Amino acid sequence: MRTLPRVGSLARAVAEVFEEADVVAAEFGVAPIGPRLTGGSCSGDGSRLTGGSPLSAGALAAEPPGTVQLALFGVSLAVHRALEADGCRAHRLVAVSFGEIPALTAAGCCSVADGARLACRLGQLLTGHGGGMTLLGAGPATARRLLAAAGPGTGVVVACVNHGGETVVSGPLDGLAVVERSATAHGVGAQRLRLPFMSHHPALVHEAGAFAHFARRLRLSPPRRPVYSAVAGRLYRADSDLPSGLSACLVRPFDLPAVFGAALADASLVVEAGTGSTLTNSVRRIDPRQDALAPVADGPWPTGPQAPLPPQASLEPPRSCPPPATPGEGTSHHHHPTTTAARGDA
C-alpha cells in the first residue's frame, strides 16, 4: 500500500473512518487497520499519518482474509472524504469493481461499519475460491484470440478491459499459466497480478450468491448522490437492487472505455479515490484530452470550490448510458462536473 500524502484533511479522515470500520474487524478475525496507518494518533498536519513506512500489501495479504479489503475500503472512503473537505466536491461517483463498496458507502447507502462488513466478507469469499488474474498487454480482441489459441479447457475469461492496449483475464492458476505462455509465444506481454484469487468470473456464482445474501442482511438504502456502476454499465437508481449489483462484480466483466464514455462524457476532471493510479492511467489512454488525477499515487492533492450536487433526478440513467453489461467521486467546477472514480482490485 502506498504512503499516503501528508495532508491534514486526509489524516483526520483516515482516523475517523477507521474508528468506525475497525470496530467490526474483530467479527471477521481481522486486526484493526487504523492504528497502523496513523501511528496510533492523528495530528492536525497529518505528520503521523503513515509513520515511518507504508503498510506492506504483502504483509496484509498474509493476515486473515478480509484484511486487505478492509484497508482498501477505509483508505478509499477516507480519500473521498478528505477531497471533499478540501473543496473537491464529488459531482458523481464512478464505482469500479471492489470500489463499489466505498462508493456506495460514500453515497449514503450504508454506514461505514456495514461498508467494512461488506469489504471483509467479500475478502473471505474471494480468498476461499482461489485462482488468479493476469494483465495482458493487448486489447480485448487480441486477448480473446489468445484465449481461443490456449484452448477451451483453460477456464480463463476476459475480466476487464482497461483500455485498447490492456486487458485483464481471470481464471484457475493452471489455465492462466497456459494463457501466459500463449501470450509470450505471440509477443504479447503477460503479468500475473498479485492477487490470491480470481474475480469477475462466472465460476464464482456460488460466492456471488453468498455475498448477495450477506448484503441483504445489512441496512442498505438508495444512493443520495449519483453512483455509476462499471459492472452494471449504468447509474444506480432509487429502486436498484444493491445486493445484486454488488454481487455481480464477482461474476461479470466490465469495459472501462465503454464505462468512461458514458459516465465521464461531461467531466472536466477525474480524480481517483484510492491508493493506485490504474483508473487514471486508463482515462488518459482512452481520452488524452481528459484531465485526470491520482492524488495518492502521483499527486498533487487537489482542492477546489465547493459545488452543488446535481438534482436527485440525475440518479436516473441518462439516455446515452448503455444497458447493463453482460459479461468515485466527482466535483463540479463552474457547472463542469469533475468525476472521481473509486476502484479496488483486491
TORNU-180098 format. One line per field, with one value per residue: x, z, y of N, C-alpha, C in turn; residue number from 1. Coordinates in pm, whole numbers, plus 50000, padded with zeros to 5 digits. Layout:
<recs>
nX: X:... .
nZ: Z:... .
nY: Y:... .
caX: X:... .
caZ: Z:... .
caY: Y:... .
cX: X:... .
cZ: Z:... .
cY: Y:... .
n: NUM:... .
</recs>
This chain:
<recs>
nX: 50084:50054:50247:50064:49968:50097:49869:49660:49375:49335:49460:49293:49054:49120:49161:48902:48738:48844:48807:48542:48528:48711:48590:48425:48602:48694:48485:48541:48779:48989:49262:49274:49306:49342:49520:49764:49796:49789:49979:49888:49791:49660:49771:49710:49838:49881:50116:50160:50048:50136:50347:50674:50699:50513:50220:50267:50144:50185:50238:49992:49832:49909:49779:49462:49192:49019:49151:49314:49110:48957:49141:49176:48912:48867:49070:49008:48753:48825:48997:48812:48647:48833:48908:48667:48642:48842:48738:48708:48455:48241:48074:47979:47994:48201:48194:48410:48461:48586:48566:48300:48199:48318:48226:47943:47908:48003:47803:47596:47455:47497:47617:47948:48042:47889:47973:48238:48193:48092:48322:48508:48374:48358:48628:48678:48516:48620:48888:48855:48796:49008:49236:49334:49454:49553:49736:49721:49910:49745:49462:49103:49013:49246:49315:49105:49152:49391:49301:49140:49333:49474:49311:48998:48975:49091:48953:48974:48877:48787:48812:48830:48854:49096:49190:49245:49486:49527:49419:49257:49261:49094:49095:49145:49462:49628:49518:49566:49844:49879:49762:49931:50172:50094:50049:50310:50434:50314:50415:50303:50280:50254:50145:50124:49890:49922:49733:49547:49335:49067:48850:48549:48443:48258:48253:48233:47977:47848:47978:47904:47628:47627:47741:47551:47340:47447:47472:47205:47129:47210:47160:47077:47033:46879:47103:47217:47335:47462:47574:47770:47783:48041:48032:47756:47707:47565:47395:47315:46979:46701:46545:46712:46850:47066:47221:47227:47360:47611:47700:47721:47965:48143:48109:48073:48219:48381:48406:48620:48662:48401:48255:48370:48313:48039:47999:48170:48127:48066:48257:48500:48722:48881:48921:49099:48994:49160:49440:49592:49674:49559:49305:49324:49536:49413:49204:49352:49471:49248:49120:49312:49265:49124:49132:49289:49352:49554:49572:49684:49865:50018:50003:49938:49778:49443:49244:48944:48667:48364:48089:47751:47550:47416:47064:46829:46707:46904:46994:46870:46939:47102:47000:47209:47347:47471:47300:47287:47597:47677:47880:48386:48423:48314:48352:48200:48295:48222:47994:48096:48125:48335:48467:48537:48681:48640:48822:48911:49128:49141 .
nZ: 50000:49919:50047:50219:50129:50317:50431:50612:50618:50512:50698:50918:50812:50764:51029:51133:50969:51010:51279:51297:51117:51211:51433:51361:51264:51420:51408:51190:51236:51187:51235:51376:51149:51142:51355:51253:51029:51118:51313:51562:51644:51545:51408:51347:51116:50978:51017:51145:50987:50834:50972:50985:50751:50465:50489:50411:50131:50083:50339:50461:50310:50407:50640:50807:50577:50427:50547:50371:50210:50392:50455:50201:50150:50365:50325:50066:50110:50298:50145:49964:50144:50243:50012:49956:50186:50141:49943:49692:49563:49520:49222:49088:49146:49037:49032:49045:49018:49315:49419:49428:49686:49872:49723:49726:49998:50044:49913:50086:50112:50301:50639:50764:50915:50816:50551:50591:50684:50449:50288:50427:50428:50154:50096:50236:50094:49831:49865:49950:49722:49538:49251:49002:48842:48535:48371:48042:47775:47562:47352:47385:47168:47072:47310:47340:47120:47200:47419:47287:47135:47336:47409:47488:47742:47950:48126:48153:48136:47988:48207:48253:48062:48039:47870:47519:47493:47703:47878:48128:48236:48387:48598:48671:48818:48675:48419:48366:48347:48108:47925:47960:47859:47595:47526:47548:47343:47126:47131:47313:47606:47939:48264:48580:48822:49161:49329:49538:49430:49190:49003:48877:48728:48589:48730:48993:49087:49307:49525:49469:49511:49786:49880:49803:49963:50217:50201:50195:50454:50576:50637:50375:50173:49921:49696:49778:49612:49275:49154:48943:48816:48712:48640:48610:48412:48419:48590:48934:49045:49237:49293:49261:49297:49528:49668:49466:49266:49386:49418:49155:49071:49121:48926:48671:48385:48299:48095:48062:47866:47754:47985:48074:47855:47881:48150:48199:48019:48045:48214:48362:48510:48639:48934:49110:49369:49583:49639:49417:49062:48841:48722:48656:48471:48273:48196:48082:47867:47720:47659:47586:47617:47845:48169:48444:48770:49009:49316:49548:49451:49261:49308:49242:49558:49517:49535:49546:49454:49641:49514:49405:49450:49180:49085:49244:49044:48871:48938:48780:48490:48219:47875:47713:47837:47831:47817:48095:48132:47988:48016:49177:49259:49217:49126:49078:48888:48826:48689:48532:48550:48769:48795:49019:49039:49204:49281:49341:49343:49494 .
nY: 49881:50221:50500:50743:51079:51357:51511:51717:51700:51446:51281:51321:51221:50951:50863:50903:50739:50479:50456:50388:50170:49979:49879:49669:49487:49275:49094:48942:48830:48999:49218:49550:49826:50104:50214:50131:50281:50543:50559:50540:50782:51102:51389:51737:51822:51596:51459:51217:51031:50808:50701:50557:50406:50279:50065:49727:49563:49296:49200:49250:49081:48838:48818:48742:48657:48928:49134:49291:49392:49541:49742:49867:49953:50135:50330:50426:50540:50732:50895:51000:51148:51333:51472:51605:51758:51938:52090:51975:51875:51598:51536:51322:50972:50714:50380:50115:49780:49638:49890:49956:49922:50121:50343:50326:50344:50604:50736:50724:50487:50294:50246:50330:50118:49900:49906:49831:49573:49454:49471:49308:49060:49007:48973:48735:48552:48560:48482:48224:48081:48082:48076:48325:48632:48788:49039:49137:49269:49381:49454:49382:49219:49089:48964:48780:48618:48503:48356:48174:48044:47921:47718:47550:47447:47591:47753:48025:48366:48685:48952:49226:49521:49749:49952:50021:49888:49715:49434:49248:48918:48636:48347:47990:47892:47713:47734:48005:48002:47861:48040:48258:48157:48122:48389:48494:48351:48468:48720:48897:49086:48956:48968:48840:48926:49032:48880:48668:48527:48480:48699:48856:48644:48377:48137:48198:48199:48082:48205:48467:48454:48400:48635:48828:48741:48790:49072:49146:49119:49344:49697:49857:50143:50359:50534:50861:51033:51055:50743:50564:50249:50044:49773:49720:49902:50140:50412:50374:50343:50477:50258:50043:49714:49677:49472:49271:49414:49457:49192:49113:49201:49001:48810:48916:49081:49397:49694:49944:50157:50179:50235:50479:50636:50672:50752:50966:51165:51437:51535:51749:51701:51415:51240:51007:50809:50646:50423:50375:50419:50313:50354:50625:50622:50469:50638:50848:50715:50639:50881:51129:51399:51437:51564:51418:51293:51123:51151:51026:50835:50976:51254:51608:51700:51771:52069:52263:52482:52454:52273:52248:51952:51755:51746:51518:51374:51310:51066:50886:50692:50854:50899:50832:50630:50298:49976:49740:49568:49253:49054:50718:50940:51285:51628:51950:52211:52529:52447:52245:51919:51739:51425:51166:50851:50538:50251:49913:49642:49419 .
caX: 50000:50138:50250:49961:50019:50089:49765:49586:49238:49339:49491:49172:48956:49164:49133:48758:48681:48884:48748:48416:48547:48785:48502:48368:48708:48704:48382:48596:48913:49084:49319:49247:49394:49365:49643:49883:49808:49806:50080:49821:49735:49642:49795:49638:49906:49895:50253:50163:49956:50190:50461:50800:50692:50376:50181:50301:50031:50220:50220:49849:49776:49943:49689:49335:49116:48941:49238:49347:48987:48922:49234:49144:48784:48880:49153:48934:48649:48892:49042:48691:48606:48934:48895:48550:48671:48930:48668:48694:48328:48203:47953:47934:48082:48213:48233:48474:48500:48576:48532:48156:48168:48338:48145:47807:47913:48013:47675:47498:47376:47516:47709:48087:48056:47836:48064:48353:48147:48088:48459:48569:48307:48399:48763:48668:48457:48711:49008:48820:48782:49138:49251:49416:49425:49673:49726:49777:49939:49673:49321:49014:49006:49366:49306:49013:49220:49487:49225:49098:49452:49515:49224:48873:48973:49168:48866:49013:48785:48816:48752:48827:48928:49142:49189:49270:49612:49538:49304:49281:49190:49074:49066:49229:49605:49682:49472:49638:49980:49869:49736:50053:50268:50043:50074:50454:50463:50262:50476:50216:50321:50161:50193:50032:49860:49949:49605:49534:49202:49015:48728:48480:48448:48128:48264:48211:47834:47812:48027:47821:47502:47650:47766:47422:47264:47506:47438:47063:47113:47251:47064:47117:46931:46913:47209:47176:47406:47479:47679:47772:47845:48113:47986:47618:47706:47463:47379:47219:46855:46644:46487:46810:46877:47207:47291:47253:47462:47740:47742:47752:48106:48221:48090:48059:48332:48348:48484:48639:48633:48256:48212:48410:48241:47906:47998:48256:48108:48060:48351:48616:48835:48859:49011:49090:48987:49219:49585:49660:49656:49517:49194:49374:49612:49317:49136:49445:49488:49122:49095:49423:49221:49056:49216:49271:49449:49561:49645:49761:49975:50100:49995:49928:49649:49360:49144:48861:48548:48252:47992:47628:47521:47309:46936:46807:46666:47021:47018:46817:47040:47077:46970:47332:47407:47443:47231:47381:47690:47657:47993:48433:48370:48336:48315:48154:48360:48156:47899:48164:48143:48459:48429:48642:48644:48694:48845:48998:49150:49162 .
caZ: 50000:49903:50152:50195:50137:50448:50419:50737:50599:50489:50826:51000:50752:50791:51169:51155:50900:51073:51413:51278:51044:51289:51534:51312:51213:51502:51365:51080:51275:51127:51329:51339:51047:51167:51428:51172:50932:51184:51418:51691:51671:51425:51431:51254:50987:50914:51025:51194:50905:50788:51050:50913:50622:50433:50512:50301:50083:50101:50479:50487:50244:50488:50754:50775:50464:50459:50596:50260:50165:50491:50439:50077:50170:50453:50265:49956:50166:50360:50039:49918:50244:50251:49892:49971:50293:50084:49839:49567:49596:49421:49143:49050:49187:48943:49114:48960:49085:49460:49452:49451:49829:49924:49652:49779:50135:50031:49864:50192:50103:50422:50736:50749:50974:50724:50437:50633:50685:50310:50241:50490:50382:50017:50101:50277:49988:49716:49901:49965:49593:49472:49115:48989:48731:48459:48284:47909:47704:47435:47360:47408:47055:47077:47430:47314:47028:47280:47497:47194:47098:47452:47419:47560:47877:48049:48222:48165:48066:47998:48327:48250:47958:48094:47754:47397:47496:47825:47915:48241:48228:48518:48592:48751:48803:48565:48295:48344:48302:47966:47851:47965:47762:47462:47503:47523:47210:47027:47151:47396:47746:48034:48401:48681:48928:49294:49395:49569:49389:49065:49019:48750:48662:48609:48823:49128:49106:49445:49612:49443:49581:49930:49908:49795:50083:50328:50185:50225:50599:50620:50610:50257:50129:49789:49698:49790:49507:49161:49154:48817:48833:48593:48604:48559:48293:48433:48723:49024:49062:49370:49312:49224:49391:49558:49690:49337:49199:49448:49391:49012:49049:49131:48813:48542:48347:48265:47987:48104:47761:47745:48109:48077:47750:47930:48283:48206:47897:48076:48323:48334:48584:48703:49046:49155:49515:49619:49655:49291:48950:48726:48655:48598:48350:48171:48146:47996:47743:47645:47610:47633:47646:47974:48286:48544:48878:49110:49415:49641:49380:49180:49347:49370:49626:49458:49609:49453:49513:49665:49405:49445:49388:49081:49144:49265:48919:48797:48969:48670:48385:48100:47756:47648:47908:47771:47905:48180:48058:48010:48060:49280:49313:49123:49169:48971:48890:48733:48612:48453:48652:48788:48845:49076:49036:49310:49235:49422:49274:49589 .
caY: 50000:50339:50600:50843:51216:51420:51613:51715:51653:51302:51219:51321:51131:50814:50832:50896:50623:50353:50449:50315:50044:49881:49821:49544:49400:49154:48999:48861:48787:49093:49313:49690:49885:50246:50248:50105:50389:50672:50554:50545:50914:51183:51530:51823:51838:51466:51411:51081:50953:50681:50654:50559:50339:50239:49927:49636:49484:49157:49166:49248:48963:48722:48819:48676:48710:49045:49241:49381:49458:49643:49855:49938:50020:50252:50435:50487:50626:50846:50985:51069:51248:51439:51555:51691:51854:52039:52165:51899:51810:51498:51555:51189:50865:50604:50265:50015:49656:49649:50029:49972:49927:50257:50441:50322:50397:50749:50787:50713:50364:50216:50305:50289:49984:49800:49902:49750:49434:49408:49455:49191:48938:48984:48917:48596:48471:48551:48407:48085:48012:48067:48128:48444:48723:48824:49156:49117:49394:49374:49488:49268:49128:49006:48880:48668:48527:48428:48258:48069:47967:47842:47602:47574:47389:47668:47818:48166:48456:48828:49010:49373:49593:49877:50042:49947:49815:49635:49351:49159:48790:48576:48204:47899:47919:47633:47794:48130:47970:47826:48164:48340:48100:48154:48531:48512:48297:48561:48850:48982:49086:48896:48988:48788:49021:48977:48857:48525:48482:48536:48777:48881:48514:48310:48025:48249:48221:48046:48312:48586:48434:48414:48776:48897:48703:48865:49214:49166:49123:49476:49804:49933:50238:50414:50636:51001:51107:50964:50640:50490:50118:49997:49639:49730:49988:50244:50472:50313:50417:50469:50125:49941:49606:49695:49345:49207:49492:49429:49055:49098:49231:48878:48718:48984:49167:49536:49754:50082:50256:50199:50300:50619:50707:50707:50815:51084:51245:51580:51561:51832:51646:51286:51223:50868:50797:50518:50430:50348:50511:50235:50421:50749:50587:50426:50758:50921:50640:50638:51017:51213:51537:51440:51586:51313:51296:51017:51230:50945:50770:51067:51394:51680:51691:51876:52144:52337:52541:52366:52276:52179:51823:51759:51711:51375:51310:51264:50926:50807:50684:50934:50820:50787:50519:50168:49883:49666:49483:49111:48974:50786:51066:51392:51761:52037:52343:52619:52365:52141:51816:51666:51294:51084:50709:50452:50115:49826:49516:49311 .
cX: 50088:50137:50146:50020:50003:49997:49677:49446:49234:49370:49367:49068:48993:49131:48983:48697:48716:48839:48616:48439:48615:48701:48450:48475:48713:48598:48434:48737:49022:49133:49289:49353:49435:49493:49769:49903:49842:49916:50019:49762:49726:49664:49729:49705:49930:50033:50264:50083:50010:50303:50585:50791:50549:50348:50217:50178:50059:50199:50072:49786:49805:49854:49555:49263:49024:49025:49270:49224:48943:49011:49200:49013:48802:48960:49077:48827:48711:48942:48925:48652:48704:48928:48779:48573:48759:48868:48653:48570:48282:48072:47893:48038:48083:48272:48285:48518:48481:48536:48384:48126:48198:48254:48002:47801:47920:47882:47563:47413:47389:47611:47852:48107:48004:47919:48187:48314:48142:48229:48522:48506:48345:48538:48762:48619:48552:48832:48977:48813:48917:49136:49336:49375:49557:49643:49796:49797:49876:49528:49234:49007:49127:49363:49216:49074:49323:49417:49182:49217:49499:49428:49105:48875:49044:49080:48894:48920:48838:48740:48733:48908:48967:49141:49227:49397:49631:49408:49343:49198:49192:49044:49154:49377:49666:49642:49543:49779:49981:49850:49860:50160:50223:50069:50221:50491:50416:50315:50392:50261:50212:50219:50088:50014:49879:49819:49589:49397:49172:48888:48671:48481:48318:48134:48238:48063:47790:47854:47945:47687:47517:47673:47636:47338:47316:47466:47293:47037:47147:47146:47117:47002:46972:47021:47152:47252:47435:47599:47666:47848:47911:48061:47845:47611:47600:47469:47284:47097:46804:46587:46585:46827:47027:47279:47322:47362:47601:47790:47778:47899:48193:48218:48088:48179:48286:48448:48499:48620:48484:48204:48245:48341:48104:47911:48074:48237:48112:48158:48465:48741:48793:48965:48992:49097:49034:49369:49660:49635:49609:49405:49240:49450:49518:49245:49226:49469:49364:49095:49205:49382:49158:49155:49185:49384:49439:49638:49727:49884:50072:50108:49960:49791:49559:49271:49063:48740:48439:48151:47867:47616:47415:47178:46919:46769:46786:47061:46962:46920:47006:47058:47094:47395:47374:47363:47333:47468:47664:47783:48002:48379:48390:48294:48269:48218:48297:48069:47966:48200:48282:48427:48550:48597:48711:48707:48930:49010:49174:49039 .
cZ: 50000:50029:50120:50208:50277:50438:50543:50723:50578:50619:50914:50946:50776:50934:51193:51092:50974:51218:51407:51216:51130:51398:51492:51265:51290:51465:51260:51112:51219:51233:51283:51244:51086:51241:51346:51063:50999:51287:51556:51724:51541:51459:51324:51120:50918:50927:51076:51106:50869:50873:50964:50775:50594:50472:50390:50260:50100:50245:50515:50429:50324:50612:50714:50657:50508:50506:50486:50217:50263:50476:50314:50089:50251:50391:50150:50008:50231:50256:49986:50016:50251:50129:49906:50080:50241:49964:49707:49581:49482:49353:49104:49100:49079:49019:49025:49046:49236:49504:49467:49600:49887:49853:49706:49923:50132:49987:49967:50189:50227:50515:50705:50803:50879:50596:50469:50638:50543:50258:50297:50439:50239:50012:50141:50162:49870:49748:49912:49834:49525:49330:49114:48869:48666:48372:48152:47842:47567:47459:47370:47292:47053:47197:47406:47215:47104:47365:47408:47156:47212:47471:47508:47705:47983:48157:48242:48080:48076:48117:48316:48131:48017:47988:47634:47396:47619:47853:48030:48222:48364:48503:48683:48721:48689:48430:48263:48294:48154:47882:47849:47869:47619:47428:47470:47384:47099:47046:47230:47542:47835:48174:48500:48791:49063:49374:49420:49531:49250:49096:48881:48665:48691:48705:48968:49158:49248:49542:49593:49514:49730:49967:49902:49919:50205:50321:50220:50376:50656:50582:50495:50212:49995:49799:49702:49694:49395:49176:49024:48839:48704:48547:48548:48431:48299:48573:48806:49037:49205:49398:49275:49336:49421:49591:49560:49260:49254:49413:49245:48984:49061:49002:48676:48512:48327:48165:48017:47991:47747:47867:48108:47969:47795:48056:48287:48090:47926:48186:48278:48404:48647:48812:49102:49307:49554:49625:49524:49185:48825:48649:48587:48469:48238:48110:48047:47864:47656:47583:47663:47665:47783:48088:48391:48644:48962:49227:49514:49572:49317:49233:49226:49434:49577:49560:49509:49522:49535:49552:49449:49379:49282:49146:49155:49136:48842:48836:48860:48557:48267:47979:47690:47716:47840:47865:47991:48099:48087:48061:48210:49309:49211:49177:49050:48987:48782:48635:48517:48550:48652:48853:48900:49082:49149:49257:49337:49353:49370:49670 .
cY: 50124:50425:50707:50982:51271:51541:51604:51660:51502:51228:51212:51224:50985:50774:50815:50771:50494:50343:50372:50177:49938:49816:49685:49445:49268:49050:48902:48814:48875:49191:49456:49746:50028:50278:50226:50210:50522:50673:50566:50679:50990:51329:51612:51836:51705:51405:51269:50986:50816:50628:50655:50499:50297:50096:49844:49557:49336:49112:49159:49122:48836:48713:48756:48739:48823:49161:49341:49460:49566:49765:49936:50015:50147:50365:50504:50582:50749:50946:51067:51180:51364:51530:51653:51795:51967:52109:52095:51812:51720:51534:51421:51087:50757:50486:50154:49897:49670:49789:50054:49990:50065:50361:50443:50370:50549:50812:50772:50588:50276:50291:50262:50149:49877:49793:49818:49603:49377:49381:49329:49061:48905:48923:48771:48508:48453:48464:48258:48010:47989:48119:48253:48527:48765:48945:49128:49253:49395:49414:49364:49170:49034:48912:48759:48569:48443:48322:48142:47980:47877:47719:47626:47526:47470:47727:47966:48252:48599:48886:49159:49422:49728:49986:49958:49865:49728:49562:49260:49033:48723:48428:48121:47922:47839:47691:47924:48104:47934:47952:48252:48287:48130:48300:48555:48462:48389:48704:48948:48972:49028:48908:48939:48894:48954:48968:48707:48469:48535:48615:48806:48754:48438:48192:48067:48269:48186:48156:48439:48573:48452:48560:48856:48867:48780:49012:49242:49168:49260:49580:49891:50020:50297:50521:50777:51092:51009:50871:50562:50361:50072:49862:49643:49813:50095:50305:50386:50404:50402:50330:50013:49839:49609:49564:49271:49281:49465:49289:49032:49125:49107:48798:48785:49072:49311:49590:49903:50183:50283:50272:50447:50700:50752:50789:50946:51180:51394:51619:51652:51779:51514:51271:51083:50862:50658:50533:50413:50453:50437:50304:50549:50722:50543:50545:50832:50849:50644:50774:51108:51357:51550:51461:51480:51318:51170:51076:51147:50886:50870:51210:51479:51659:51803:51945:52223:52393:52438:52381:52202:52044:51840:51716:51561:51304:51257:51122:50835:50805:50774:50846:50764:50668:50387:50082:49809:49572:49336:49045:48969:50915:51176:51526:51842:52173:52429:52540:52268:52029:51756:51534:51222:50942:50634:50311:50041:49694:49401:49288 .
n: 1:2:3:4:5:6:7:8:9:10:11:12:13:14:15:16:17:18:19:20:21:22:23:24:25:26:27:28:29:30:31:32:33:34:35:36:37:38:39:40:41:42:43:44:45:46:47:48:49:50:51:52:53:54:55:56:57:58:59:60:61:62:63:64:65:66:67:68:69:70:71:72:73:74:75:76:77:78:79:80:81:82:83:84:85:86:87:88:89:90:91:92:93:94:95:96:97:98:99:100:101:102:103:104:105:106:107:108:109:110:111:112:113:114:115:116:117:118:119:120:121:122:123:124:125:126:127:128:129:130:131:132:133:134:135:136:137:138:139:140:141:142:143:144:145:146:147:148:149:150:151:152:153:154:155:156:157:158:159:160:161:162:163:164:165:166:167:168:169:170:171:172:173:174:175:176:177:178:179:180:181:182:183:184:185:186:187:188:189:190:191:192:193:194:195:196:197:198:199:200:201:202:203:204:205:206:207:208:209:210:211:212:213:214:215:216:217:218:219:220:221:222:223:224:225:226:227:228:229:230:231:232:233:234:235:236:237:238:239:240:241:242:243:244:245:246:247:248:249:250:251:252:253:254:255:256:257:258:259:260:261:262:263:264:265:266:267:268:269:270:271:272:273:274:275:276:277:278:279:280:281:282:283:284:285:286:287:288:289:290:291:292:293:294:295:296:297:298:299:300:301:302:303:304:305:306:307:308:309:310:311:312:313:314:315:316:317:318:319:320:321:322:323:324:325:326:327:328:329:330:331:332:333:334:335:336:337:338:339:340:341:342:343:344:345:346 .
</recs>
